[in-house]
Amino acid sequence: MTAVVGIDIAKHTFDIATLQSNGKHRTKAKMPNDLKGFEALQQWLLKHAEPQAWIVMEATGIYHEALAEWLFKQGYRVCVLNPAQPAFYARSQLQRVKTDKVDAKLLADYGSRHLAELRSWQPEAPEIRRLRALVHRLKDIQELEQIERNRLESAQESKVRDSIQSVLDHLKKQTDETLKAIKQLFDDNDDLRGKRDLLTSIDGIADRTAALLLAELGDIQRFDSSKAVTAFSGLNPRLQESGKHKGHVRISRMGSARLRAGLYMPAVSSLTHNRAIREMAERMKAKGKAGKQIACAAMRKLLCIAYGVLKSGRPFEPTLAIAR
């Protein structure tokens, strides 16, 4: 039996657990989430897990990245799970207690029961990490800017308005600098620039959306199909039937919220400017589909087209997209 080590990671510490042949868990708690803790973990693994062991953890913002990369460099097989997977597993096991130690055991159990489904994690290229950080920062600045604009609309006192305007001016400067940094990153990297150009060949996708897609999707080769990409974004259809309610379909929303939010306006634009998506929308209208369903379908179609051009390395061809 292949050993599976579950690791529950917090900002400053992590807990580890592995399921033993007698059905009990071997655990170690509150190891520091730094190099000293990593080295202590390696000593523990040498004693209690063979070199072929799987190390299973869940994506926890950025807190898991340093340990995952360190373990990968040591030659261990690392699997980083979508947090929804262990969460649903915990519900299926009627888990009533939630502590770091319990979560580490849960991850070990999940990995042991789904051994054939575990997928090896690999560190992302530095340029993708930098692009994601810049794209996320740009989104944060834009949200702050919108909050201040809303305040400016209701502010009456001149001193308050001046203060808000000063903040808006600073945020505008930060937006410009972040956009400049994103552009420079593309200019300095031939591979990123080539992928951006492939994406912007698609009617409805401009530079900012291309940057978002590349930042959120990362290495496109990790997706086996367009279905995997739509599932990653949470745009995959989900049939809901219960009692008298039949055939009710919604998107799952179990994926990248940033990707879904960023695809909405490009999809709306593509309903007018992208022939493949426009014709799909017309067929859906003829069948009586609602506007929200059509918009979600346009987002999904646009994402699938983006996946296709990145996977094939060929610019967008409307005739091929219409045929599918």
BATOR-22483 format. One record per residue (C-alpha): residue number from 1; z, x, y. Coordinates in nm, 4 decimals. Each point is the difference from the previous one (the first is absolute). Layout:
   i        z        x        y
 NUM        Z        X        Y
...
//
This chain:
   i        z        x        y
   1   0.0000   0.0000   0.0000
   2  -0.1067   0.1366   0.3385
   3   0.2943   0.0397   0.2359
   4  -0.0101  -0.1948   0.3251
   5   0.2255   0.0946   0.2885
   6   0.0590  -0.2614   0.2677
   7   0.0821   0.1215   0.3501
   8   0.1275  -0.2310   0.2729
   9  -0.0458   0.1716   0.3358
  10   0.1762  -0.0666   0.3302
  11  -0.0297   0.1896   0.3279
  12   0.2644   0.2616  -0.0790
  13   0.0654  -0.0271  -0.3758
  14  -0.1547  -0.1042  -0.3305
  15   0.1352  -0.1236  -0.3344
  16  -0.1572   0.0796  -0.3389
  17   0.0148  -0.1646  -0.3417
  18  -0.1728   0.0285  -0.3358
  19   0.0179  -0.2315  -0.2999
  20   0.1362   0.1665  -0.3142
  21  -0.0856  -0.0797  -0.3616
  22   0.3328  -0.1839  -0.0434
  23  -0.0988  -0.2465   0.2723
  24   0.2408   0.1401   0.2575
  25  -0.0895   0.1801   0.3214
  26   0.0757   0.3547   0.1034
  27   0.0471   0.0037   0.3780
  28   0.0812   0.2214   0.2951
  29   0.0820  -0.1417   0.3411
  30  -0.0303   0.0924   0.3656
  31  -0.2026   0.3180  -0.0204
  32  -0.1066   0.1235   0.3461
  33  -0.3546  -0.0850   0.0962
  34  -0.0851   0.3581   0.0960
  35  -0.1017   0.3262  -0.1659
  36   0.3513   0.0611  -0.1319
  37  -0.0044  -0.3408  -0.1682
  38  -0.3507   0.0571  -0.1361
  39   0.1078   0.3232  -0.1663
  40   0.3070  -0.1706  -0.1487
  41  -0.2293  -0.2727  -0.1321
  42  -0.2193   0.2619  -0.1669
  43   0.3013   0.1428  -0.1839
  44   0.0936  -0.3512  -0.1130
  45  -0.3547  -0.0660  -0.1198
  46  -0.0084   0.3257  -0.1966
  47   0.3070  -0.1185  -0.1917
  48  -0.0783  -0.3684  -0.0451
  49  -0.3799  -0.0505   0.0169
  50  -0.2951   0.1734  -0.1601
  51  -0.2788   0.1495   0.2171
  52  -0.2268  -0.2974  -0.0828
  53   0.2490  -0.2493   0.1438
  54  -0.1090  -0.2600   0.2528
  55   0.1858  -0.0076   0.3307
  56  -0.0098  -0.3560   0.1358
  57   0.0942  -0.0931   0.3551
  58  -0.1071  -0.2625   0.2482
  59  -0.1650   0.0495   0.3369
  60   0.2784  -0.0074   0.2593
  61  -0.1684   0.0623   0.3323
  62  -0.0120   0.3779   0.0310
  63   0.3301   0.0752  -0.1751
  64  -0.1568   0.0488  -0.3441
  65  -0.2835   0.2268   0.1107
  66   0.1765   0.3375   0.0118
  67   0.1563  -0.0400  -0.3454
  68  -0.3196  -0.1398  -0.1537
  69  -0.2034   0.2923   0.1335
  70   0.2598   0.2535  -0.1121
  71   0.0093  -0.1449  -0.3541
  72  -0.3808  -0.0073  -0.0107
  73  -0.0114   0.3711   0.0839
  74   0.2486   0.0678  -0.2813
  75  -0.2459  -0.1570  -0.2447
  76   0.1775  -0.3297  -0.0694
  77  -0.1872  -0.3264  -0.0388
  78   0.0998  -0.2118   0.2972
  79  -0.0626  -0.3740   0.0334
  80   0.0630  -0.1646   0.3372
  81   0.0233  -0.3766  -0.0399
  82  -0.0713  -0.2758   0.2456
  83   0.3500  -0.1362   0.0803
  84  -0.1151  -0.3467  -0.1088
  85  -0.0344   0.1168  -0.3621
  86   0.3656   0.0945  -0.0643
  87   0.1114  -0.2925   0.2187
  88  -0.1763  -0.2533  -0.2238
  89   0.1236   0.1830  -0.3078
  90   0.3577  -0.0233   0.1300
  91  -0.0395  -0.3762   0.0396
  92  -0.1367  -0.0327  -0.3510
  93   0.3108   0.1807  -0.1267
  94   0.2263  -0.2287   0.2075
  95   0.1460   0.3019   0.1763
  96   0.2986  -0.1160   0.2053
  97   0.1369   0.3345   0.1173
  98  -0.1932   0.2300   0.2302
  99   0.1237   0.3549   0.0510
 100  -0.1810   0.3315   0.0091
 101   0.1242   0.0806  -0.3489
 102  -0.1115  -0.3361  -0.1373
 103  -0.3409   0.0367   0.1672
 104  -0.0486   0.3445  -0.1571
 105   0.0732  -0.1524  -0.3424
 106  -0.2402  -0.2834   0.0747
 107  -0.2795   0.2456   0.0853
 108   0.0631   0.1922  -0.3225
 109  -0.0099  -0.3232  -0.2007
 110  -0.3140  -0.1207   0.1748
 111  -0.1786   0.3294  -0.0670
 112   0.1032  -0.0010  -0.3665
 113  -0.1291  -0.3541  -0.0524
 114  -0.3245   0.0536   0.1938
 115  -0.0754   0.3536  -0.1121
 116  -0.3710  -0.0650  -0.0564
 117  -0.0367  -0.1405   0.3513
 118   0.1554   0.2937   0.1876
 119  -0.2448   0.1853   0.2229
 120   0.0416   0.3589   0.1161
 121   0.0687   0.0442   0.3693
 122  -0.1574   0.2836   0.1965
 123   0.0809   0.1189   0.3522
 124  -0.2386  -0.1204   0.2666
 125  -0.2124   0.2383   0.1988
 126   0.1745   0.1207   0.3195
 127  -0.2731  -0.1477   0.2189
 128   0.0558  -0.3469  -0.1500
 129   0.3732   0.0252   0.0638
 130  -0.0624   0.1028   0.3582
 131  -0.2548  -0.2756   0.0515
 132   0.2406  -0.2619  -0.1383
 133   0.2797   0.1230   0.2272
 134  -0.2268  -0.0193   0.3047
 135  -0.1394  -0.3428  -0.0920
 136   0.3491  -0.1373  -0.0575
 137   0.1178   0.1469   0.3296
 138  -0.2942  -0.1573   0.1815
 139   0.0935  -0.3397  -0.1457
 140   0.3635   0.0461   0.1059
 141  -0.1022   0.0872   0.3562
 142  -0.2297  -0.3022   0.0195
 143   0.2813  -0.2287  -0.1145
 144   0.2338   0.1449   0.2625
 145  -0.2704  -0.0455   0.2622
 146  -0.0415  -0.3679  -0.0927
 147   0.3758  -0.0561   0.0259
 148   0.0039   0.1507   0.3497
 149  -0.3033  -0.2057   0.1066
 150   0.1798  -0.3151  -0.1106
 151   0.3018   0.1041   0.2060
 152  -0.2188   0.0708   0.3023
 153  -0.1374  -0.3541  -0.0081
 154   0.3461  -0.1529   0.0352
 155   0.1624   0.2606   0.2264
 156   0.0662  -0.1124   0.3595
 157   0.2059   0.2818   0.1505
 158  -0.2210   0.2696   0.1530
 159   0.2216   0.2860  -0.1241
 160  -0.0231  -0.1363  -0.3533
 161  -0.3768  -0.0386   0.0261
 162  -0.0312   0.3571   0.1284
 163   0.2120   0.1246  -0.2902
 164  -0.2115  -0.1890  -0.2552
 165  -0.3216   0.1250   0.1578
 166   0.1308   0.3568  -0.0173
 167   0.0646  -0.0424  -0.3723
 168  -0.3470  -0.1513  -0.0460
 169  -0.1597   0.2943   0.1791
 170   0.1871   0.2406  -0.2276
 171  -0.1020  -0.1963  -0.3113
 172  -0.3629   0.0002   0.1159
 173   0.0168   0.3780   0.0297
 174   0.1516   0.0244  -0.3500
 175  -0.2738  -0.2252  -0.1389
 176  -0.2708   0.2188   0.1518
 177   0.1627   0.3172  -0.1333
 178   0.0379  -0.1447  -0.3500
 179  -0.3620  -0.1179  -0.0065
 180  -0.1049   0.3449   0.1160
 181   0.2032   0.1594  -0.2816
 182  -0.1630  -0.2311  -0.2569
 183  -0.3455   0.0856   0.1313
 184   0.0808   0.3715  -0.0079
 185   0.1189  -0.0306  -0.3600
 186  -0.3351  -0.1496  -0.0985
 187  -0.1914   0.2608   0.2000
 188   0.1867   0.2812  -0.1759
 189  -0.0497  -0.1342  -0.3542
 190  -0.3496  -0.0386  -0.1425
 191   0.1135  -0.2143  -0.2950
 192   0.1940  -0.2461   0.2146
 193  -0.2811  -0.0179   0.2532
 194  -0.2536  -0.0715  -0.2737
 195   0.2142  -0.2827  -0.1405
 196   0.0500  -0.1443   0.3460
 197  -0.3762  -0.0007   0.0555
 198  -0.0516  -0.1795  -0.3324
 199   0.2478  -0.2680   0.1003
 200  -0.1396  -0.0496   0.3493
 201  -0.3444  -0.0592  -0.1533
 202   0.1453  -0.3376  -0.1066
 203  -0.0566  -0.2754   0.2554
 204   0.3463  -0.1068   0.1157
 205   0.1766   0.3340  -0.0439
 206   0.0482   0.2301   0.2992
 207   0.1832   0.3312   0.0360
 208   0.3553  -0.1414   0.0161
 209  -0.0458  -0.2175  -0.3086
 210  -0.1587   0.2917  -0.1839
 211   0.3020   0.2148   0.0835
 212   0.2344  -0.2741  -0.1224
 213  -0.1904  -0.0400  -0.3283
 214   0.0002   0.3726  -0.0711
 215   0.3680   0.0315   0.0928
 216   0.1161  -0.2906  -0.2165
 217  -0.2300   0.0463  -0.3000
 218   0.0321   0.3783  -0.0245
 219  -0.2041   0.1468  -0.2848
 220  -0.2423  -0.2767  -0.0967
 221  -0.0454   0.1535  -0.3462
 222   0.3448  -0.1220  -0.1000
 223  -0.1356  -0.3553  -0.0089
 224  -0.1940  -0.0930  -0.3125
 225  -0.1730  -0.3024   0.1512
 226  -0.0333  -0.2211   0.3056
 227   0.2521  -0.2346  -0.1633
 228   0.2567   0.2788   0.0063
 229  -0.0631   0.0525   0.3721
 230   0.0362  -0.3688   0.0827
 231   0.3229  -0.0118  -0.2037
 232   0.1285   0.3047   0.1915
 233  -0.0626  -0.1844   0.3264
 234   0.1515  -0.3270  -0.1213
 235  -0.3288  -0.1826   0.0584
 236  -0.0527  -0.0884  -0.3648
 237  -0.0132  -0.3770  -0.0673
 238   0.3021  -0.1479  -0.1733
 239  -0.0284  -0.3361  -0.1764
 240   0.3040  -0.2250   0.0364
 241   0.0289  -0.3094  -0.2196
 242   0.3086  -0.2085  -0.0581
 243   0.0285  -0.3648  -0.1007
 244  -0.2436  -0.2064   0.2055
 245  -0.1016   0.2944   0.2174
 246  -0.3125   0.1413  -0.1611
 247  -0.2385   0.2777   0.0952
 248   0.1911   0.1186   0.3081
 249  -0.1109   0.3570   0.0763
 250   0.1626   0.2392   0.2469
 251  -0.0162   0.3726   0.0531
 252   0.2850   0.1839  -0.1711
 253   0.1220   0.1898   0.3130
 254   0.1476   0.2575  -0.2388
 255  -0.1449   0.3131   0.1521
 256  -0.0616   0.1841   0.3252
 257   0.0840  -0.2357   0.2872
 258  -0.1410   0.2540   0.2467
 259  -0.3339  -0.0101  -0.1800
 260  -0.0130  -0.3807   0.0020
 261   0.0931  -0.0189   0.3674
 262  -0.2546   0.2662   0.0924
 263  -0.2837  -0.1689  -0.1890
 264   0.0340  -0.3431   0.1603
 265  -0.1896   0.0555   0.3277
 266  -0.2725   0.2167  -0.1618
 267  -0.0484  -0.2784  -0.2575
 268  -0.0318  -0.2602   0.2773
 269  -0.2587   0.2208   0.1689
 270  -0.1852   0.0498  -0.3285
 271  -0.0380  -0.3788  -0.0374
 272  -0.2463   0.0269   0.2881
 273  -0.1446   0.3497  -0.0300
 274   0.0029   0.0820  -0.3725
 275  -0.2770  -0.1800  -0.1830
 276   0.1607   0.0259  -0.3450
 277   0.3294  -0.1467   0.1209
 278  -0.1683  -0.2592   0.2214
 279  -0.2022  -0.1363  -0.2918
 280   0.3092  -0.0071  -0.2210
 281   0.1838  -0.1977   0.2701
 282  -0.2883  -0.2484   0.0238
 283   0.0120  -0.0613  -0.3739
 284   0.3744  -0.0552   0.0182
 285  -0.0351  -0.2434   0.2904
 286  -0.2572  -0.1975  -0.1970
 287   0.2580  -0.0348  -0.2777
 288   0.2551  -0.1348   0.2467
 289   0.2246   0.3064   0.0141
 290   0.2495   0.0204   0.2865
 291  -0.0269   0.2521   0.2814
 292   0.3060   0.1940  -0.1172
 293  -0.1481   0.0347  -0.3499
 294  -0.3252   0.1251   0.1468
 295   0.1802   0.2539   0.2200
 296   0.1974   0.1350  -0.2989
 297  -0.3193   0.0183  -0.2062
 298  -0.1700   0.1903   0.2838
 299   0.2877   0.2487   0.0127
 300  -0.0215   0.0473  -0.3753
 301  -0.3801   0.0388   0.0064
 302   0.0174   0.2513   0.2855
 303   0.2577   0.2045  -0.1901
 304  -0.2115  -0.0065  -0.3165
 305  -0.3040   0.1180   0.1965
 306   0.2095   0.2811   0.1494
 307   0.1117   0.0978  -0.3502
 308  -0.3622  -0.0015  -0.1167
 309  -0.1323   0.2316   0.2691
 310   0.2909   0.2435  -0.0393
 311  -0.0299   0.0030  -0.3785
 312  -0.3790   0.0433  -0.0009
 313  -0.0211   0.2291   0.3028
 314  -0.2921  -0.2090   0.1293
 315  -0.0204  -0.1902   0.3316
 316   0.0202  -0.3774   0.0074
 317  -0.3047  -0.1888  -0.1272
 318   0.0154  -0.3753   0.0780
 319  -0.2428  -0.0922  -0.2764
 320   0.2288   0.1547  -0.2658
 321   0.3046  -0.1767   0.1418
 322  -0.1786  -0.3358   0.0047
 323  -0.1024   0.0388  -0.3639
 324   0.3658   0.0246  -0.1100
//
